[in-house]
Amino acid sequence: MIDLHNHLLPGLDDGPADLEAALDLARMAVADGIKAIVCTPHMHPGRYDNSASGIRAACVQMQDALCEAGIALHIAAAAEVRFGDHLLAAVESQSLPFIGEWEGRRVVLIEFPHGQIPYGAEQLIDWLLANGIAPMIAHPERNKALIRTPAKLRPFVARGCLLQVTGASLTGYFGQQVQSVARDLLEQGVVQVLASDGHNVRHRPAVLAQAHQCAAQLIGDRRAQALVLDTPWQIAQRLFA
């Protein structure tokens, strides 16, 4: 499996605090069947002021550490970018990290505020699409506004946004409401990627196997495999070249 949303890199955000914790998370991922991870630390101005160059440097260091520890895991650098007007400047300065490409567009993993869909979000999404960028919305099933009114997601799907659902949402870790939204999105066929959103070994593990099994029961083996292997590889393969 290939994990397109993971906070493996130590010390950059609310993921592992140090290298040893990051290595433990990596071992967990490999034991679960994850072979490659796109590292996506938060880029959230004023809270996690990470840069594309800093993330790349941390990723190189982490890959060296994985090799030294004998952990068979390939990693690449990207980010989970907070949705907001700062995206405009990041695109124009060519400093926005992408998780890959999809149907001729570069793909950026974006995170809405947890409790709402920002006012005017559709206009910014349209601007990104017009500039050759496909937004992938991270864990929409965990957004409180979308839990209350799932139909609010439809305009973004209709525009061409990709959706990434968290594996633990599907298995019930975040509660029945979140699980119900996640299941509905999979059954509607609007989700492209299942990812772990792994942060730490104890509470936010980097695992996907159980979610893969749940998805297979819902939508069949072939479509479930596409969520954790085929589509993630199509999107991110150039990052691992």
Residue, then its C-alpha position, 0 to 999 in steps of 0.5 A: m500500500i501507498d500512504l499519501h497523507n502521513h505526518l512521519l517527519p519528526g519535529l515539524d508539526d503534531g507528528p512524532a516529536d523526535l527521530e526515535a518516535a518517527l522510526d517506531l511509526a515507520r516500523m508500524a507502517v511497514a508491518d501493516g503493509i505500507k511500502a511507501i509514504v508521502c510525508t505531509p507535515h502541516m503547512h499552517p501559517g502562524r502555527y506550523d510555518n513549514s516551507a517546501s525546502g525545509i520539508r524536503a531537507a527533513c525528508v532526506q534526513m529521514q530517508d537516511a535514518l530509515c536506511e540506517a535502521g534497516i526499515a524498508l520504507h520509501i518516502a517522499a516530501a509534500a505537505e498538508v496545506r491549510f486552506g486560505d488566501h496564502l495559497l495564492a502567494a504560494v502558487e505564484s512563488q512556486s513554493l507550494p508542495f504537491i503530492g503528485e499529479w492527476e489527469g494533467r494537474r498538479v495535486v495539492l493536499i488541502e485541509f479545511p478548518h475542522g469546524q467549517i467550510p470557509y466563506g468563498a472557498e469555491q472561488l479559491i478552488d476555481w482559481l486553483l483549478a484554473n491554474g492547473i492545480a487539483p485540490m485533494i481535500a483531506h479527511p472531509e468526513r471529519n469536518k464538522a460542517l460536512i458531518r452536519t450537512p454532507a451535501k456541502l461537499r457536492p460543489f467541490v466534487a462537481r468542480g473536480c476536487l479529489l477526496q482523501v478519506t482517513g482509514a481510521s474514519l472507515t473503521g470507526y475510530f472517530g465515532q459512528q457519525v464520521q464512519s457513516v459519512a466515510r462509508d457514504l462517500l466510498e459508496q458514492g464513488v467520489v473518494q480517490v484515496l484512503a490514507s492513514d493520516g498517521h501521527n503517532v504509534r498510540h493514538r493516530p497510527a500509520v495503518l491502512a490494512q483494516a481500512h482496506q478490508c472495510a473498503a473491500q466489504l463495501i465496494g469490492d476488492r478492485r475498487a478498494q485496492a485502487l484507493v490504497l495502491d493504484t490511484p495513490w501510485q498514479i498520483a505520486q509516482r513521480l515523487f519516487a522516481 
